[in-house]
Amino acid sequence: MKLAITAQEASSASAVDMRFGRAKFFVVYDTDNDTYTTVDNVQNLQAAQGAGIQSAATVVNAGCSALITGHCGPKAFTALAKAGVPIYETTASSVKDAVESFLAGKLNKLAGADVEGHW
């Protein structure tokens, strides 16, 4: 299983980016191989609109089965839900801590968007 975690830097030691659509990176953790890779999301940092939908496509295209982030807007939530990718909310300080919390079953699955669009 691959998990996408929103990150401010391209590292498992990075702080979690609390924004989904405009996160600078997605750090992808592969639970089967215990490995981390990084997907750049720079194309969406300054997008006037559609950042959440495009970021959702990036996560899906990376083969991720779940997303860990701080917050997710309505359009991104809908796009991920249609792709069958559940979203887990975290307040962890680092990507690695967020992954450990997920694996321990300590993260809450979002039932809907928790912020307005263009947040």
C-alpha positions as CSV (number, residue, x, y, z in Angstrom):
1,M,0.0,0.0,0.0
2,K,1.2,3.5,-0.8
3,L,0.4,6.5,1.4
4,A,0.8,10.1,0.2
5,I,1.7,12.6,2.9
6,T,1.6,16.3,2.3
7,A,5.1,17.7,3.0
8,Q,7.0,21.0,3.0
9,E,10.2,19.4,1.9
10,A,11.2,16.3,-0.1
11,S,12.0,14.1,3.0
12,S,10.4,11.8,5.5
13,A,11.9,14.2,8.2
14,S,10.0,17.1,6.6
15,A,7.2,18.9,8.4
16,V,3.8,17.9,7.3
17,D,2.2,20.6,5.0
18,M,-1.2,21.3,6.5
19,R,-2.6,22.2,3.0
20,F,-3.4,19.5,0.5
21,G,-3.9,21.1,-2.9
22,R,-1.0,23.6,-2.5
23,A,1.4,21.3,-0.6
24,K,4.9,21.6,-2.1
25,F,5.6,17.9,-2.1
26,F,3.9,14.6,-1.5
27,V,6.1,12.1,0.3
28,V,5.0,8.6,-0.6
29,Y,5.5,5.8,1.9
30,D,5.3,2.3,0.6
31,T,4.1,0.0,3.5
32,D,5.2,-3.1,1.6
33,N,8.8,-2.1,1.1
34,D,9.2,0.4,4.0
35,T,10.5,3.0,1.6
36,Y,9.9,6.7,1.0
37,T,9.8,8.5,-2.4
38,T,8.9,12.1,-3.2
39,V,6.5,13.6,-5.8
40,D,6.9,17.3,-6.6
41,N,3.7,19.3,-6.5
42,V,5.2,22.7,-7.4
43,Q,2.9,23.2,-10.4
44,N,0.0,23.7,-8.0
45,L,1.6,26.1,-5.6
46,Q,0.5,29.3,-7.4
47,A,-2.5,27.9,-9.4
48,A,-5.3,30.4,-9.6
49,Q,-7.8,27.5,-9.4
50,G,-8.0,23.7,-9.6
51,A,-5.0,23.0,-7.3
52,G,-6.9,20.5,-5.2
53,I,-8.3,18.6,-8.2
54,Q,-4.8,18.5,-9.9
55,S,-3.2,17.4,-6.6
56,A,-5.7,14.7,-6.3
57,A,-4.8,13.5,-9.8
58,T,-1.1,13.5,-8.8
59,V,-1.8,11.4,-5.7
60,V,-3.9,8.9,-7.7
61,N,-1.3,8.7,-10.6
62,A,1.4,8.0,-8.0
63,G,-0.6,4.8,-7.1
64,C,-1.4,6.0,-3.6
65,S,-4.2,4.2,-1.7
66,A,-4.6,6.8,1.1
67,L,-3.7,10.4,1.8
68,I,-2.5,11.9,5.1
69,T,-2.8,15.7,5.4
70,G,-3.8,18.5,7.7
71,H,-6.8,19.8,5.7
72,C,-8.6,19.1,2.5
73,G,-11.0,21.3,0.6
74,P,-14.3,20.2,-1.0
75,K,-13.2,19.8,-4.7
76,A,-10.1,17.8,-3.7
77,F,-12.2,15.7,-1.3
78,T,-14.7,14.8,-4.0
79,A,-12.0,14.0,-6.5
80,L,-10.2,11.7,-4.1
81,A,-13.4,10.1,-2.9
82,K,-14.4,9.3,-6.5
83,A,-10.9,7.7,-6.9
84,G,-11.4,5.6,-3.8
85,V,-8.6,7.3,-1.8
86,P,-9.5,7.9,1.8
87,I,-8.1,11.0,3.6
88,Y,-6.7,10.9,7.1
89,E,-6.3,14.0,9.2
90,T,-3.0,14.6,11.1
91,T,-1.5,17.2,13.3
92,A,1.9,15.4,13.4
93,S,5.0,17.5,13.2
94,S,6.8,15.3,10.6
95,V,5.9,13.0,7.8
96,K,7.5,10.1,9.6
97,D,5.4,10.8,12.7
98,A,2.3,11.0,10.6
99,V,3.1,7.6,9.0
100,E,3.7,6.0,12.4
101,S,0.4,7.4,13.7
102,F,-1.4,6.0,10.7
103,L,0.1,2.6,11.1
104,A,-0.9,2.6,14.8
105,G,-4.5,3.4,13.8
106,K,-4.4,6.8,15.5
107,L,-5.5,9.0,12.6
108,N,-9.1,10.0,11.9
109,K,-10.6,9.4,8.5
110,L,-12.2,12.6,7.1
111,A,-15.9,12.2,6.3
112,G,-15.9,15.4,4.2
113,A,-13.9,18.5,3.4
114,D,-12.8,20.3,6.5
115,V,-11.9,23.7,5.0
116,E,-13.5,25.9,2.3
117,G,-12.1,25.9,-1.3
118,H,-9.1,28.1,-2.0
119,W,-8.0,27.8,1.6
